[in-house]
Amino acid sequence: MANKQIKALVIDDSATIRKILKTNLSRFGIASCDEASDGKTGIAQIMKTQYDIVFTDYNMPGCTGLDIAKHVAATPEKFENLHLIAISSVFSDELIAQFKQFGVKHFLYKPFNLAMFQEIIEPIINGDTEVKEKLPLSKEVLTKLFTNAPKISQENGQLIFNFEDGVLTVGLESLASIAIMQNKTQE
């Protein structure tokens, strides 16, 4: 998928978030980016335009990001090549499971930085066929990290936590941004 051919849509009720996402997409060479300020408008745009990437906020009045994911999942033949990326500041394991039930594989936790955005967008624009699920560091994931004793290794800017029941890979940039956020909230 060449960057110049990629069409994106950003659905968020926050004009600031829409602007940040459009700016970040342009940094990766994606110039064709529409926006919608609510879910109903977003669904209408999805139905009339074939997008490659859609970012949707979860918590919007009227029609949530989960409603959008349900709509997309209802007609899989029309949206088989669509990468739907859920964005939110309130992800939980339950909410992630609900999104995954409707085929969402990408999650961007607000607030996010360019490195977190890049972890999600680069594989998509590079046409990687094996999409790795990107999950936010929810309270449940962090609890698992600190209550179980995983083997930890580092490779290519990633920390790899090997548990008995699976592997968790976390970008060092993501951990750094969490540490910075934590320090700012303690001030």
C-alpha positions as CSV (number, residue, x, y, z in Angstrom):
1,M,0.0,0.0,0.0
2,A,1.8,3.2,-1.2
3,N,1.3,6.2,1.1
4,K,0.0,8.4,-1.7
5,Q,-2.8,6.0,-2.4
6,I,-4.0,5.6,1.2
7,K,-7.3,7.3,2.1
8,A,-7.9,7.9,5.8
9,L,-10.8,9.1,7.9
10,V,-10.6,10.5,11.5
11,I,-13.8,10.3,13.5
12,D,-13.5,12.2,16.8
13,D,-15.7,14.8,18.6
14,S,-12.5,16.7,19.6
15,A,-11.2,19.0,16.9
16,T,-7.8,19.0,18.5
17,I,-7.5,15.2,18.3
18,R,-8.6,15.3,14.6
19,K,-6.0,17.9,13.9
20,I,-3.2,15.9,15.7
21,L,-4.1,12.7,13.8
22,K,-4.3,14.4,10.4
23,T,-0.9,16.0,11.1
24,N,0.6,12.7,12.1
25,L,-0.8,11.0,9.1
26,S,0.7,13.7,6.8
27,R,4.1,13.0,8.5
28,F,3.8,9.5,7.1
29,G,2.9,10.7,3.7
30,I,-0.8,10.2,3.9
31,A,-2.3,13.4,2.4
32,S,-5.8,12.2,1.7
33,C,-7.5,12.4,5.1
34,D,-11.1,13.3,5.8
35,E,-12.6,14.0,9.2
36,A,-15.9,13.6,11.0
37,S,-16.9,15.2,14.3
38,D,-19.4,12.5,15.2
39,G,-20.1,8.9,14.7
40,K,-23.2,9.3,12.5
41,T,-21.3,11.5,10.1
42,G,-18.4,9.1,10.2
43,I,-20.6,6.2,9.2
44,A,-22.1,8.2,6.3
45,Q,-18.6,9.0,5.0
46,I,-17.5,5.3,5.4
47,M,-20.4,4.2,3.3
48,K,-19.7,6.6,0.4
49,T,-15.9,6.5,0.3
50,Q,-13.6,3.5,0.3
51,Y,-11.1,4.3,3.1
52,D,-8.0,2.3,3.9
53,I,-7.7,3.6,7.5
54,V,-10.3,4.8,9.9
55,F,-9.5,6.2,13.3
56,T,-12.5,6.3,15.6
57,D,-12.8,7.7,19.1
58,Y,-14.7,5.4,21.4
59,N,-16.5,7.9,23.6
60,M,-18.6,10.2,21.4
61,P,-22.2,11.4,21.9
62,G,-24.9,9.6,20.0
63,C,-22.9,7.0,18.1
64,T,-19.8,5.6,19.7
65,G,-16.7,4.1,18.1
66,L,-18.0,0.7,19.1
67,D,-21.2,1.4,17.2
68,I,-19.0,2.3,14.2
69,A,-17.0,-1.0,14.6
70,K,-20.4,-2.9,14.7
71,H,-21.5,-1.2,11.5
72,V,-18.3,-2.1,9.7
73,A,-18.4,-5.7,10.9
74,A,-22.0,-6.0,9.6
75,T,-20.8,-5.8,6.0
76,P,-17.3,-7.4,6.0
77,E,-17.2,-7.8,2.2
78,K,-17.3,-4.0,1.7
79,F,-14.7,-3.3,4.4
80,E,-12.3,-6.3,4.1
81,N,-9.3,-4.1,3.5
82,L,-10.2,-1.4,6.1
83,H,-7.9,-0.9,9.1
84,L,-10.1,0.4,11.9
85,I,-8.2,1.9,14.7
86,A,-10.0,2.6,18.0
87,I,-8.8,5.5,20.1
88,S,-9.7,6.2,23.7
89,S,-8.5,7.2,27.1
90,V,-10.8,4.7,28.8
91,F,-9.7,1.3,27.4
92,S,-10.3,-1.7,29.6
93,D,-9.9,-5.4,28.9
94,E,-13.7,-5.7,28.5
95,L,-13.9,-2.8,26.1
96,I,-10.9,-4.1,24.0
97,A,-12.7,-7.5,23.9
98,Q,-15.8,-5.8,22.6
99,F,-13.9,-4.0,19.9
100,K,-12.0,-7.2,19.0
101,Q,-15.3,-9.0,18.6
102,F,-16.0,-6.7,15.7
103,G,-12.6,-7.2,14.1
104,V,-10.7,-4.2,15.5
105,K,-7.0,-5.0,15.9
106,H,-5.5,-1.6,16.6
107,F,-5.9,0.5,19.7
108,L,-4.4,3.9,20.4
109,Y,-4.6,5.1,23.9
110,K,-5.0,8.9,24.6
111,P,-2.9,10.8,25.3
112,F,-0.5,9.3,22.7
113,N,2.8,10.5,21.2
114,L,4.3,10.1,17.8
115,A,6.1,6.9,18.6
116,M,2.9,5.2,19.8
117,F,1.1,6.4,16.6
118,Q,4.1,5.2,14.5
119,E,3.9,1.7,16.0
120,I,0.3,1.3,14.6
121,I,0.5,3.2,11.3
122,E,3.9,2.0,9.9
123,P,2.9,-1.7,9.5
124,I,-0.3,-0.6,7.8
125,I,1.4,1.8,5.3
126,N,4.2,-0.6,4.6
127,G,1.6,-3.3,3.7
128,D,2.7,-5.8,6.3
129,T,0.4,-8.8,5.8
130,E,0.6,-10.0,9.4
131,V,-1.0,-7.3,11.5
132,K,0.1,-7.5,15.2
133,E,-2.6,-6.3,17.6
134,K,-1.6,-3.1,19.3
135,L,-3.2,-3.0,22.8
136,P,-3.0,-0.1,25.2
137,L,-1.3,-0.6,28.5
138,S,-4.5,-0.9,30.4
139,K,-4.7,-1.3,34.2
140,E,-5.3,-5.0,33.7
141,V,-2.1,-5.4,31.5
142,L,0.0,-3.4,34.0
143,T,-1.4,-5.5,36.9
144,K,-0.4,-8.6,35.0
145,L,3.1,-7.2,34.5
146,F,3.7,-6.6,38.1
147,T,1.9,-9.6,39.7
148,N,3.4,-12.3,37.6
149,A,7.1,-12.9,37.1
150,P,7.7,-12.9,33.4
151,K,11.1,-13.4,31.7
152,I,12.0,-10.0,30.3
153,S,14.2,-9.3,27.3
154,Q,14.9,-6.4,25.0
155,E,15.0,-6.4,21.2
156,N,14.8,-3.6,18.6
157,G,13.5,-0.9,21.0
158,Q,11.0,-3.3,22.5
159,L,10.7,-4.9,25.9
160,I,9.4,-8.5,25.6
161,F,7.6,-10.0,28.6
162,N,7.3,-13.8,28.3
163,F,4.5,-15.2,30.5
164,E,3.4,-18.8,30.9
165,D,0.3,-18.0,28.8
166,G,1.7,-15.6,26.2
167,V,4.0,-12.8,25.2
168,L,3.6,-9.0,25.7
169,T,5.7,-6.7,23.6
170,V,5.9,-3.0,24.7
171,G,7.7,-0.3,22.9
172,L,10.3,1.6,25.0
173,E,8.8,4.9,23.8
174,S,5.4,3.8,25.2
175,L,6.8,3.1,28.6
176,A,8.7,6.4,28.5
177,S,5.5,8.3,27.7
178,I,3.7,6.6,30.6
179,A,6.5,7.5,32.9
180,I,6.4,11.1,31.8
181,M,2.6,11.2,32.2
182,Q,2.9,9.8,35.7
183,N,5.5,12.4,36.7
184,K,3.3,15.2,35.3
185,T,0.2,14.0,37.2
186,Q,2.1,13.8,40.5
187,E,3.2,17.4,40.3
